[in-house]
């Protein structure tokens, strides 16, 4: 089993395998809110976007994951990126992470539907047993968003990641497991129907 370059598409969002064609849109997305200045996450600066895209290709070629450009279907604009990462397909698990969205796309249906599409692919196509999410302990907005998806907090990994500013962050680990998927799917689908 391995990742394929698939497009995941819903009503509001299309997740396209990241390529150099997405560079301009990604640069505009990170500039919307100057996302690289957020100290609780790692978002590429505009001048580092080529490296970010090259890394996405390496991640895919090595079988470690699949990086997407997040496209708002209503405007056809790239509004961010998200990825499957740290895959252990032999153990039937993957992490969803390195997600960032332009400020104007945050707290919209975009992230909810993107996560629904990715979880659906992980559990129903790849037949995985577990999907993980990790975030900075200090990133309360991200922690709340992950809980709203229906994930469960499992614990805190102390001194887990070195941040660009030199701070050693603690990471909070969340997961959704296979036997929870049906309920999570119903929950996310109902949330999206309320937005329609």
Contact map, one row per residue, 1 for C-alpha under 8 A:
1110000000000000000000000000000000000000000000000000000000000000000000000000000000000000110000000000000000000000000000000000010000000000000000000000000000000000000000000000000000000000000000000000
1111000000000000000000000000000000000000000000000000000000000010000000000000000000000000100000000000000000000000000000000000000000000000000000000000000000000000000000000000000000000000000000000000
1111100000000000000000000000000000000000000000000000000000010010110000000000000000000000000000000000000000000000000000000000000000000000000000000000000000000000000000000000000000000000000000000000
0111110000000000000000000000000000000000000000000000000000000000010000000000000000000000000000000000000000000000000000000000000000000000000000000000000000000000000000000000000000000000000000000000
0011111000000000100000000000000000000000000000000000000000000000010000000000000000000000000000000000000000000000000000000000000000000000000000000000000000000000000000000000000000000000000000000000
0001111100000001100000000000000000000000000000000000000000000000000000000000000000000000000000000000000000000000000000000000000000000000000000000000000000000000000000000000000000000000000000000000
0000111110000111100000000000000000000000000000000000000000000000000000000000000000000000000000000000000000000000000000000000000000000000000000000000000000000000000000000000000000000000000000000000
0000011111000111000000000000000000000000000000000000000000000000000000000000000000000000000000000000000000000000000011000000000000000000000000000000000000000000000000000000000000000000000000000000
0000001111101110000000000000000000000000000000000000000000000000000000000000000000000000000000000000000000000000000010000000000000000000000000000000000000000000000000000000000000000000000000000000
0000000111111100000000000000000000000000000000000000000000000000000000000000000000000000000000000000000000000000110010000000000000000000000000000000000000000000000000000000000000000000000000000000
0000000011111000000000000000000000000000000000000000000000000000000000001000000000000000000000000000000000000000000000000000000000000000000000000000000000000000000000000000000000000000000000000000
0000000001111100000000000000000000000000000000000000000000000000000000011100000000000000000000000000000000001100100000000000000000000000000000000000000000000000000000000000000000000000000000000000
0000000011111110000000000000000000000000000000000000000000000000000001111000000000000000000000000000000000000100110000000000000000000000000000000000000000000000000000000000000000000000000000000000
0000001111011111000000000000000000000000000000000000000000000000000001111000000000000000000000000000000000000000010000000000000000000000000000000000000000000000000000000000000000000000000000000000
0000001110001111100000000000000000000000000000000000000000000000000111100000000000000000000000000000000000000000010000000000000000000000000000000000000000000000000000000000000000000000000000000000
0000011100000111110000000000000000000000000000000000000000000000000111100000000000000000000000000000000000000000000000000000000000000000000000000000000000000000000000000000000000000000000000000000
0000111000000011111000000000000000000000000000000000000000000000011110000000000000000000000000000000000000000000000000000000000000000000000000000000000000000000000000000000000000000000000000000000
0000000000000001111101000000000000000000000000000000100110000000001110000000000000000000000000000000000000000000000000000000000000000000000000000000000000000000000000000000000000000000000000000000
0000000000000000111111100000000000000000000000000000100010000000000000000000000000000000000000000000000000000000000000000000000000000000000000000000000000000000000000000000000000000000000000000000
0000000000000000011111100000000000000000000000000100100000000000000000000000000000000000000000000000000000000000000000000000000000000000000000000000000000000000000000000000000000000000000000000000
0000000000000000001111110000000000000000000000000000000000000000000000000000000000000000000000000000000000000000000000000000000000000000000000000000000000000000000000000000000000000000000000000000
0000000000000000011111111100000000000000000000000000000000000000000010000000010000000000000000000000000000000000000000000000000000000000000000000000000000000000000000000000000000000000000000000000
0000000000000000001111111110000000000000000000001100100000000000000000000000000000000000000000000000000000000000000000000000000000000000000000000000000000000000000000000000000000000000000000000000
0000000000000000000011111111000000000000000000000000000000000000000000000000000000000000000000000000000000000000000000000000000000000000000000000000000000000000000000000000000000000000000000000000
0000000000000000000001111111100000000000000000000000000000000000000000000000111000000000000000000000000000000000000000000000000000000000000000000000000000000000000000000000000000000000000000000000
0000000000000000000001111111110000000000000000001000000000000000000010000000011110000000000000000000000000000000000000000000000000000000000000000000000000000000000000000000000000000000000000000000
0000000000000000000000111111111000000000000011001000000000000000000000000000000000000000000000000000000000000000000000000000000000000000000000000000000000000000000000000000000000000000000000000000
0000000000000000000000011111111100000000000000000000000000000000000000000000001000000000000000000000000000000000000000000000000000000000000000000000000000000000000000000000000000000000000000000000
0000000000000000000000001111111100000000000000000000000000000000000000000000011100000000000000000000111000000000000000000000000000000000000000000000000000000000000000000000000000000000000000000000
0000000000000000000000000111111111110000001111000000000000000000000000000000000100000000000000000001110000000000000000000000000000000000000000000000000000000000000000000000000000000000000000000000
0000000000000000000000000011111111100000000001000000000000000000000000000000000000000000000000000000010000000000000000000000000000000000000000000000000000000000000000000000000000000000000000000000
0000000000000000000000000001111111100000000000000000000000000000000000000000000000000000000000000000011100000000000000000000000000000000000000000000000000000000000000000000000000000000000000000000
0000000000000000000000000000011111100000000000000000000000000000000000000000000000000000000000000000011100000000000000000000000000000000000000000000000000000000000000000000000000000000000000000000
0000000000000000000000000000011111111100000000000000000000000000000000000000000000000000000000000000000000000000000000000000000000000000000000000000000000000000000000000000000000000000000000000000
0000000000000000000000000000011111111100001000000000000000000000000000000000000000000000000000000001011000000000000000000000000000000000000000000000000000000000000000000000000000000000000000000000
0000000000000000000000000000010001111110011110000000000000000000000000000000000000000000000000000000000000000000000000000000000000000000000000000000000000000000000000000000000000000000000000000000
0000000000000000000000000000000001111110000000000000000000000000000000000000000000000000000000000000000000000000000000000000000000000000000000000000000000000000000000000000000000000000000000000000
0000000000000000000000000000000001111111111000000000000000000000000000000000000000000000000000000000000000000000000000000000000000000000000000000000000000000000000000000000000000000000000000000000
0000000000000000000000000000000000011111110000000000000000000000000000000000000000000000000000000000000000000000000000000000000000000000000000000000000000000000000010000000000000000000000000000000
0000000000000000000000000000000000000111110000000000000000000000000000000000000000000000000000000000000000000000000000000000000000000001011000000000000000000000000000000000000000000000000000000000
0000000000000000000000000000000000000111111000000000000000000000000000000000000000000000000000000000000000000000000000000000000000000011001000000000000000000000001000000000000000000000000000000000
0000000000000000000000000000000000010111111100000000000000000000000000000000000000000000000000000100000000000000000000000000000000000000000000000000000000000000001100000000000000000000000000000000
0000000000000000000000000000010000110100111110000000000000000000000000000000000000000000000000000101000000000000000000000000000000000000000000000000000000000000000000000000000000000000000000000000
0000000000000000000000000000010000010000011111011001000000000000000000000000000000000000000000000000000000000000000000000000000000000000000000000000000000000000000000000000000000000000000000000000
0000000000000000000000000010010000010000001111111000000000000000000000000000000000000000000000000000000000000000000000000000000000000000000000000000000000000000000000000000000000000000000000000000
0000000000000000000000000010011000000000000111111000000000000000000000000000000000000000000000000000000000000000000000000000000000000000000000000000000000000000000000000000000000000000000000000000
0000000000000000000000000000000000000000000011111100000000000000000000000000000000000000000000000000000000000000000000000000000000000000000000000000000000000000000000000000000000000000000000000000
0000000000000000000000000000000000000000000111111111000000000000000000000000000000000000000000000000000000000000000000000000000000000000000000000000000000000000000000000000000000000000000000000000
0000000000000000000000100110000000000000000111111111100000000000000000000000000000000000000000000000000000000000000000000000000000000000000000000000000000000000000000000000000000000000000000000000
0000000000000000000100100000000000000000000000111111110000000000000000000000000000000000000000000000000000000000000000000000000000000000000000000000000000000000000000000000000000000000000000000000
0000000000000000000000000000000000000000000000011111111000000000000000000000000000000000000000000000000000000000000000000000000000000000000000000000000000000000000000000000000000000000000000000000
0000000000000000000000000000000000000000000100011111111100000000000000000000000000000000000000000000000000000000000000000000000000000000000000000000000000000000000000000000000000000000000000000000
0000000000000000011100100000000000000000000000001111111110000000000000000000000000000000000000000000000000000000000000000000000000000000000000000000000000000000000000000000000000000000000000000000
0000000000000000000000000000000000000000000000000111111111000000000000000000000000000000000000000000000000000000000000000000000000000000000000000000000000000000000000000000000000000000000000000000
0000000000000000000000000000000000000000000000000011111111100000000000000000000000000000000000000000000000000000000000000000000000000000000000000000000000000000000000000000000000000000000000000000
0000000000000000010000000000000000000000000000000001111111110000011000000000000000000000000000000000000000000000000000000000000000000000000000000000000000000000000000000000000000000000000000000000
0000000000000000011000000000000000000000000000000000111111111000001000000000000000000000000000000000000000000000000000000000000000000000000000000000000000000000000000000000000000000000000000000000
0000000000000000000000000000000000000000000000000000011111111100000000000000000000000000000000000000000000000000000000000000000000000000000000000000000000000000000000000000000000000000000000000000
0000000000000000000000000000000000000000000000000000001111111111111000000000000000001000000000000000000000000000000000000000000000000000000000000000000000000000000000000000000000000000000000000000
0010000000000000000000000000000000000000000000000000000111111111111000000000000000000000000000000000000000000000000000000000000000000000000000000000000000000000000000000000000000000000000000000000
0000000000000000000000000000000000000000000000000000000011111111000000000000000000000000000000000000000000000000000000000000000000000000000000000000000000000000000000000000000000000000000000000000
0000000000000000000000000000000000000000000000000000000001111111100000000000000000000000000000000000000000000000000000000000000000000000000000000000000000000000000000000000000000000000000000000000
0110000000000000000000000000000000000000000000000000000000111111100000000000000000000010000000000000000000000000000000000000000000000000000000000000000000000000000000000000000000000000000000000000
0000000000000000000000000000000000000000000000000000000000111111110000000000000000001111000000000000000000000000000000000000000000000000000000000000000000000000000000000000000000000000000000000000
0010000000000000000000000000000000000000000000000000000000110111111000000000000000111110000000000000000000000000000000000000000000000000000000000000000000000000000000000000000000000000000000000000
0011100000000000100000000000000000000000000000000000000100110001111100000000000000111000000000000000000000000000000000000000000000000000000000000000000000000000000000000000000000000000000000000000
0000000000000000110000000000000000000000000000000000000110110000111110000000000011111000000000000000000000000000000000000000000000000000000000000000000000000000000000000000000000000000000000000000
0000000000000011110000000000000000000000000000000000000000000000011111000000000011100000000000000000000000000000000000000000000000000000000000000000000000000000000000000000000000000000000000000000
0000000000000011110001000100000000000000000000000000000000000000001111100000011111000000000000000000000000000000000000000000000000000000000000000000000000000000000000000000000000000000000000000000
0000000000001111000000000000000000000000000000000000000000000000000111110000011111000000000000000000000000000000010000000000000000000000000000000000000000000000000000000000000000000000000000000000
0000000000001111000000000000000000000000000000000000000000000000000011111001111100000000000000000000000000000000000000000000000000000000000000000000000000000000000000000000000000000000000000000000
0000000000011100000000000000000000000000000000000000000000000000000001111111111000000000000000000000000000000100000000000000000000000000000000000000000000000000000000000000000000000000000000000000
0000000000111100000000000000000000000000000000000000000000000000000000111111100000000000000000000000000000000000000000000000000000000000000000000000000000000000000000000000000000000000000000000000
0000000000010000000000000000000000000000000000000000000000000000000000011111000000000000000000000000000000000000000000000000000000000000000000000000000000000000000000000000000000000000000000000000
0000000000000000000000000000000000000000000000000000000000000000000000011111100000000000000000000000000000000000000000000000000000000000000000000000000000000000000000000000000000000000000000000000
0000000000000000000000000000000000000000000000000000000000000000000000111111110000000000000000000000000000000000000000000000000000000000000000000000000000000000000000000000000000000000000000000000
0000000000000000000000001000000000000000000000000000000000000000000000111011111000000000000000000000000000000000000000000000000000000000000000000000000000000000000000000000000000000000000000000000
0000000000000000000001001100100000000000000000000000000000000000000011110001111100000000000000000000000000000000000000000000000000000000000000000000000000000000000000000000000000000000000000000000
0000000000000000000000001101100000000000000000000000000000000000000011110000111110000000000000000000110010000000000000000000000000000000000000000000000000000000000000000000000000000000000000000000
0000000000000000000000000100110000000000000000000000000000000000000011100000011111000000000000000011110000000000000000000000000000000000000000000000000000000000000000000000000000000000000000000000
0000000000000000000000000100000000000000000000000000000000000000001111000000001111100000000000000111100000000000000000000000000000000000000000000000000000000000000000000000000000000000000000000000
0000000000000000000000000000000000000000000000000000000000000000001111000000000111110000000000011111000000000000000000000000000000000000000000000000000000000000000000000000000000000000000000000000
0000000000000000000000000000000000000000000000000000000000000000111100000000000011111000000000011110000000000000000000000000000000000000000000000000000000000000000000000000000000000000000000000000
0000000000000000000000000000000000000000000000000000000000000000111000000000000001111110000001111000000000000000000000000000000000000000000000000000000000000000000000000000000000000000000000000000
0000000000000000000000000000000000000000000000000000000000100001111000000000000000111110000001111000000000000000000000000000000000000000000000000000000000000000000000000000000000000000000000000000
0000000000000000000000000000000000000000000000000000000000000001100000000000000000011111000001100000000000000000000000000000000000000000000000000000000000000000000000000000000000000000000000000000
0000000000000000000000000000000000000000000000000000000000000011100000000000000000011111100011100000000000000000000000000000000000000000000000000000000000000000000000000000000000000000000000000000
0000000000000000000000000000000000000000000000000000000000000001000000000000000000000111111111000000000000000000000000000000000000000000000000000000000000000000000000000000000000000000000000000000
1100000000000000000000000000000000000000000000000000000000000000000000000000000000000011111111000000000000000000000000000000000100000000000000000000000000000000000000000000000000000000000000000000
1000000000000000000000000000000000000000000000000000000000000000000000000000000000000001111110000000000000000000000000000000000000000000000000000000000000000000000000000000000000000000000000000000
0000000000000000000000000000000000000000000000000000000000000000000000000000000000000001111110000000000000000000000000000000000000000000000000000000000000000000000000000000000000000000000000000000
0000000000000000000000000000000000000000000000000000000000000000000000000000000000000001111111000000000000000000000000000000001111000000000000000000000000000000000000000000000000000000000000000000
0000000000000000000000000000000000000000000000000000000000000000000000000000000000000011111111100000000000000000000000000000000111110000000000000000000000000000000000000000000000000000000000000000
0000000000000000000000000000000000000000000000000000000000000000000000000000000000011111100111110000000000000000000000000100000101110000000000000000000000000000000000000000000000000000000000000000
0000000000000000000000000000000000000000000000000000000000000000000000000000000000011110000011111000000000000000000000000000000000111100000000000000000000000000000000000000000000000000000000000000
0000000000000000000000000000000000000000000000000000000000000000000000000000000001111000000001111110000000000000000000000000000000111000000000000000000000000000000000000000000000000000000000000000
0000000000000000000000000000000000000000000000000000000000000000000000000000000001111000000000111110000000000000000000000000000000001100000000000000000000000000000000000000000000000000000000000000
0000000000000000000000000000000000000000011000000000000000000000000000000000000011100000000000011111000000000000000000000000000000000000000000000000000000000000000000000000000000000000000000000000
0000000000000000000000000000000000000000000000000000000000000000000000000000000111100000000000011111100000000000000000000000000000000000000000000000000000000000000000000000000000000000000000000000
0000000000000000000000000000010000100000001000000000000000000000000000000000000111000000000000000111110000000000000000000000000000000000000000000000000000000000000000000000000000000000000000000000
0000000000000000000000000000110000000000000000000000000000000000000000000000001110000000000000000011111111000000000000000000000000000000000000000000000000000000000000000000000000000000000000000000
0000000000000000000000000000111110100000000000000000000000000000000000000000001100000000000000000001111111000000000000000000000000000000000000000000000000000000000000000000000000000000000000000000
0000000000000000000000000000100110100000000000000000000000000000000000000000000000000000000000000000111111000000000000000000000000000000000000000000000000000000000000000000000000000000000000000000
0000000000000000000000000000000110000000000000000000000000000000000000000000000000000000000000000000111111000000000000000000000000000000000000000000000000000000000000000000000000000000000000000000
0000000000000000000000000000000000000000000000000000000000000000000000000000001000000000000000000000111111110100000000000000000000000000000000000000000000000000000000000000000000000000000000000000
0000000000000000000000000000000000000000000000000000000000000000000000000000000000000000000000000000111111110110000000000000000000000000000000000000000000000000000000000000000000000000000000000000
0000000000000000000000000000000000000000000000000000000000000000000000000000000000000000000000000000000011111110000000000000000000000000000000000000000000000000000000000000000000000000000000000000
0000000000000000000000000000000000000000000000000000000000000000000000000000000000000000000000000000000011111111000000000000000000000000000000000000000000000000000000000000000000000000000000000000
0000000000010000000000000000000000000000000000000000000000000000000000000000000000000000000000000000000000111111100000000000000000000000000000000000000000000000000000000000000000000000000000010010
0000000000011000000000000000000000000000000000000000000000000000000000010000000000000000000000000000000011111111110000000000000000000000000000000000000000000000000000000000000000000000000000000000
0000000000000000000000000000000000000000000000000000000000000000000000000000000000000000000000000000000001111111111000000000000000000000000000000000000000000000000000000000000000000000000000000000
0000000000000000000000000000000000000000000000000000000000000000000000000000000000000000000000000000000000011111111100000000000000000000000000000000100000000000000000000000000000000000000100010000
0000000001011000000000000000000000000000000000000000000000000000000000000000000000000000000000000000000000001111111110000000000000000000000000000000000000000000000000000000000000000000000100010000
0000000001001110000000000000000000000000000000000000000000000000000001000000000000000000000000000000000000000111111111000000000000000000000000000000000000000000000000000000000000000000000000000000
0000000000000000000000000000000000000000000000000000000000000000000000000000000000000000000000000000000000000011111111100000000000000000000000000000100000000000000000000000000000000000000000000000
0000000000000000000000000000000000000000000000000000000000000000000000000000000000000000000000000000000000000001111111110000000000000000000000000000000000000000000000000000000000000000100110000000
0000000111000000000000000000000000000000000000000000000000000000000000000000000000000000000000000000000000000000111111111000000000000000000000000000000000000000000000000000000000000000000000000000
0000000100000000000000000000000000000000000000000000000000000000000000000000000000000000000000000000000000000000011111111100000000000000000000000000000000000000000000000000000000000000000000000000
0000000000000000000000000000000000000000000000000000000000000000000000000000000000000000000000000000000000000000001111111110000000100000000000000000000000000000000000000000000000000000000000000000
0000000000000000000000000000000000000000000000000000000000000000000000000000000000000000000000000000000000000000000111111111100000000000000000000000000000000000000000000000000000000000100000000000
0000000000000000000000000000000000000000000000000000000000000000000000000000000000000000000000000000000000000000000011111111110000000000000000000000000000000000000000000000000000000000000000000000
0000000000000000000000000000000000000000000000000000000000000000000000000000000000000000000001000000000000000000000001111111111100100000000000000000000000000000000000000000000000000000000000000000
0000000000000000000000000000000000000000000000000000000000000000000000000000000000000000000000000000000000000000000000111111111111000000000000000000000000000000000000000000000001001000000000000000
0000000000000000000000000000000000000000000000000000000000000000000000000000000000000000000000000000000000000000000000011111111100000000000000000000000000000000000000000000000000000000000000000000
0000000000000000000000000000000000000000000000000000000000000000000000000000000000000000000000000000000000000000000000011111111000000000000000000000000000000000000000000000000000000000000000000000
1000000000000000000000000000000000000000000000000000000000000000000000000000000000000000000000000000000000000000000000001111111100000000000000000000000000000000000000000000000000000000000000000000
0000000000000000000000000000000000000000000000000000000000000000000000000000000000000000000100000000000000000000000000000111111110000000000000000000000000000000000000000000000000000000000000000000
0000000000000000000000000000000000000000000000000000000000000000000000000000000000000000100111000000000000000000000000000111011111100000000000000000000000000000000000000000000001000000000000000000
0000000000000000000000000000000000000000000000000000000000000000000000000000000000000000000110000000000000000000000000000010001111100000000000000000000000000000000000000000000011000000000000000000
0000000000000000000000000000000000000000000000000000000000000000000000000000000000000000000111000000000000000000000000000010000111110000000000000000000000000000000000000000001111000000000000000000
0000000000000000000000000000000000000000000000000000000000000000000000000000000000000000000011110000000000000000000000100100000111111000000000000000000000000000000000000000001110000000000000000000
0000000000000000000000000000000000000000000000000000000000000000000000000000000000000000000011110000000000000000000000000000000001111100000000000000000000000000000000000000111100000000000000000000
0000000000000000000000000000000000000000000000000000000000000000000000000000000000000000000000111000000000000000000000000000000000111110000000000100000000000000000000000000111000000000000000000000
0000000000000000000000000000000000000000000000000000000000000000000000000000000000000000000000101000000000000000000000000000000000011111000000000000000000000000000000000011110000000000000000000000
0000000000000000000000000000000000000000100000000000000000000000000000000000000000000000000000000000000000000000000000000000000000001111101001100000000000000000000000000011100000000000000000000000
0000000000000000000000000000000000000001100000000000000000000000000000000000000000000000000000000000000000000000000000000000000000000111111000000000000000000000000000001111000000000000000000000000
0000000000000000000000000000000000000000000000000000000000000000000000000000000000000000000000000000000000000000000000000000000000000011111100100000000000010000000000001111000000000000000000000000
0000000000000000000000000000000000000001000000000000000000000000000000000000000000000000000000000000000000000000000000000000000000000001111100000000000000000000000000000000000000000000000000000000
0000000000000000000000000000000000000001100000000000000000000000000000000000000000000000000000000000000000000000000000000000000000000011111111100000000000000000000000000000000000000000000000000000
0000000000000000000000000000000000000000000000000000000000000000000000000000000000000000000000000000000000000000000000000000000000000000111111110000000000000000000000000000000000000000000000000000
0000000000000000000000000000000000000000000000000000000000000000000000000000000000000000000000000000000000000000000000000000000000000000001111111000000000000000000000000000000000000000000000000000
0000000000000000000000000000000000000000000000000000000000000000000000000000000000000000000000000000000000000000000000000000000000000010001111111100000000000000000000000000000000000000000000000000
0000000000000000000000000000000000000000000000000000000000000000000000000000000000000000000000000000000000000000000000000000000000000010101111111110000000000000000000000001000000000000000000000000
0000000000000000000000000000000000000000000000000000000000000000000000000000000000000000000000000000000000000000000000000000000000000000000111111111000000000000000000000000000000000000000000000000
0000000000000000000000000000000000000000000000000000000000000000000000000000000000000000000000000000000000000000000000000000000000000000000011111111100000000000000000000000000000000000000000000000
0000000000000000000000000000000000000000000000000000000000000000000000000000000000000000000000000000000000000000000000000000000000001000000001111111111000000000000000000000010000000000000000000000
0000000000000000000000000000000000000000000000000000000000000000000000000000000000000000000000000000000000000000000000000000000000000000000000111111111110000000000000000000000000000000000000000000
0000000000000000000000000000000000000000000000000000000000000000000000000000000000000000000000000000000000000000000000000000000000000000000000011111111000000000000000000000000000000000000000000000
0000000000000000000000000000000000000000000000000000000000000000000000000000000000000000000000000000000000000001001000000000000000000000000000001111111000000000000000000000000000000001001100000000
0000000000000000000000000000000000000000000000000000000000000000000000000000000000000000000000000000000000000000000000000000000000000000000000000111111100000000000000000000000100000001001000000000
0000000000000000000000000000000000000000000000000000000000000000000000000000000000000000000000000000000000000000000000000000000000000000000000000111111110000000000000000000011100000000000000000000
0000000000000000000000000000000000000000000000000000000000000000000000000000000000000000000000000000000000000000000000000000000000000000000000000010011111000000000000000000011100000000000000000000
0000000000000000000000000000000000000000000000000000000000000000000000000000000000000000000000000000000000000000000000000000000000000000000000000010001111100000000000000001111000000000000000000000
0000000000000000000000000000000000000000000000000000000000000000000000000000000000000000000000000000000000000000000000000000000000000000000000000000000111110000000000000001111000000000000000000000
0000000000000000000000000000000000000000000000000000000000000000000000000000000000000000000000000000000000000000000000000000000000000000000000000000000011111000000000000001110000000000000000000000
0000000000000000000000000000000000000000000000000000000000000000000000000000000000000000000000000000000000000000000000000000000000000000100000000000000001111100000000000111100000000000000000000000
0000000000000000000000000000000000000000000000000000000000000000000000000000000000000000000000000000000000000000000000000000000000000000000000000000000000111111000000000111100000000000000000000000
0000000000000000000000000000000000000000000000000000000000000000000000000000000000000000000000000000000000000000000000000000000000000000000000000000000000011111000000001110000000000000000000000000
0000000000000000000000000000000000000000000000000000000000000000000000000000000000000000000000000000000000000000000000000000000000000000000000000000000000001111110000011110000000000000000000000000
0000000000000000000000000000000000000000000000000000000000000000000000000000000000000000000000000000000000000000000000000000000000000000000000000000000000001111110000011110000000000000000000000000
0000000000000000000000000000000000000000000000000000000000000000000000000000000000000000000000000000000000000000000000000000000000000000000000000000000000000011111000011110000000000000000000000000
0000000000000000000000000000000000000000000000000000000000000000000000000000000000000000000000000000000000000000000000000000000000000000000000000000000000000011111101111000000000000000000000000000
0000000000000000000000000000000000000000110000000000000000000000000000000000000000000000000000000000000000000000000000000000000000000000000000000000000000000000111111111000000000000000000000000000
0000000000000000000000000000000000000000010000000000000000000000000000000000000000000000000000000000000000000000000000000000000000000000000000000000000000000000011111100000000000000000000000000000
0000000000000000000000000000000000000010000000000000000000000000000000000000000000000000000000000000000000000000000000000000000000000000000000000000000000000000001111100000000000000000000000000000
0000000000000000000000000000000000000000000000000000000000000000000000000000000000000000000000000000000000000000000000000000000000000000000000000000000000000000011111110000000000000000000000000000
0000000000000000000000000000000000000000000000000000000000000000000000000000000000000000000000000000000000000000000000000000000000000000000000000000000000000000011111111000000000000000000000000000
0000000000000000000000000000000000000000000000000000000000000000000000000000000000000000000000000000000000000000000000000000000000000000000000000000000000000011111001111100000000000000000000000000
0000000000000000000000000000000000000000000000000000000000000000000000000000000000000000000000000000000000000000000000000000000000000001100000000000000000000111111000111110000000000000000000000000
0000000000000000000000000000000000000000000000000000000000000000000000000000000000000000000000000000000000000000000000000000000000000001100000000000000000011111100000011111000000000000000000000000
0000000000000000000000000000000000000000000000000000000000000000000000000000000000000000000000000000000000000000000000000000000000000111100000000000000000011111100000001111100000000000000000000000
0000000000000000000000000000000000000000000000000000000000000000000000000000000000000000000000000000000000000000000000000000000000000111100000100000000011111000000000000111110000000000000000000000
0000000000000000000000000000000000000000000000000000000000000000000000000000000000000000000000000000000000000000000000000000000000011110000000000000000011111000000000000011111000000000000000000000
0000000000000000000000000000000000000000000000000000000000000000000000000000000000000000000000000000000000000000000000000000000000011100000000000100001111100000000000000001111100000000000000000000
0000000000000000000000000000000000000000000000000000000000000000000000000000000000000000000000000000000000000000000000000000000001111000000000000000001111000000000000000000111110000000000000000000
0000000000000000000000000000000000000000000000000000000000000000000000000000000000000000000000000000000000000000000000000000000001110000000000000000011100000000000000000000011111011000000000000000
0000000000000000000000000000000000000000000000000000000000000000000000000000000000000000000000000000000000000000000000000000000011100000000000000000000000000000000000000000001111111000000000000000
0000000000000000000000000000000000000000000000000000000000000000000000000000000000000000000000000000000000000000000000000010000111000000000000000000000000000000000000000000000111111000000000000000
0000000000000000000000000000000000000000000000000000000000000000000000000000000000000000000000000000000000000000000000000000000000000000000000000000000000000000000000000000000011111100000000000000
0000000000000000000000000000000000000000000000000000000000000000000000000000000000000000000000000000000000000000000000000000000000000000000000000000000000000000000000000000000111111111000000000000
0000000000000000000000000000000000000000000000000000000000000000000000000000000000000000000000000000000000000000000000000010000000000000000000000000000000000000000000000000000111111111100000000000
0000000000000000000000000000000000000000000000000000000000000000000000000000000000000000000000000000000000000000000000000000000000000000000000000000000000000000000000000000000000111111110000000000
0000000000000000000000000000000000000000000000000000000000000000000000000000000000000000000000000000000000000000000000000000000000000000000000000000000000000000000000000000000000011111111000000000
0000000000000000000000000000000000000000000000000000000000000000000000000000000000000000000000000000000000000000000000000000000000000000000000000000110000000000000000000000000000011111111100000000
0000000000000000000000000000000000000000000000000000000000000000000000000000000000000000000000000000000000000000000100010000000000000000000000000000000000000000000000000000000000001111111110000000
0000000000000000000000000000000000000000000000000000000000000000000000000000000000000000000000000000000000000000000000000000000000000000000000000000000000000000000000000000000000000111111111000000
0000000000000000000000000000000000000000000000000000000000000000000000000000000000000000000000000000000000000000000000000000000000000000000000000000110000000000000000000000000000000011111111100000
0000000000000000000000000000000000000000000000000000000000000000000000000000000000000000000000000000000000000001100100000000000000000000000000000000100000000000000000000000000000000001111111110000
0000000000000000000000000000000000000000000000000000000000000000000000000000000000000000000000000000000000000000000100000000000000000000000000000000000000000000000000000000000000000000111111111000
0000000000000000000000000000000000000000000000000000000000000000000000000000000000000000000000000000000000000000000000000000000000000000000000000000000000000000000000000000000000000000011111111100
0000000000000000000000000000000000000000000000000000000000000000000000000000000000000000000000000000000000000000000000000000000000000000000000000000000000000000000000000000000000000000001111111110
0000000000000000000000000000000000000000000000000000000000000000000000000000000000000000000000000000000000001001100000000000000000000000000000000000000000000000000000000000000000000000000111111111
0000000000000000000000000000000000000000000000000000000000000000000000000000000000000000000000000000000000000000000000000000000000000000000000000000000000000000000000000000000000000000000011111111
0000000000000000000000000000000000000000000000000000000000000000000000000000000000000000000000000000000000000000000000000000000000000000000000000000000000000000000000000000000000000000000001111111
0000000000000000000000000000000000000000000000000000000000000000000000000000000000000000000000000000000000001000000000000000000000000000000000000000000000000000000000000000000000000000000000111111
0000000000000000000000000000000000000000000000000000000000000000000000000000000000000000000000000000000000000000000000000000000000000000000000000000000000000000000000000000000000000000000000011111
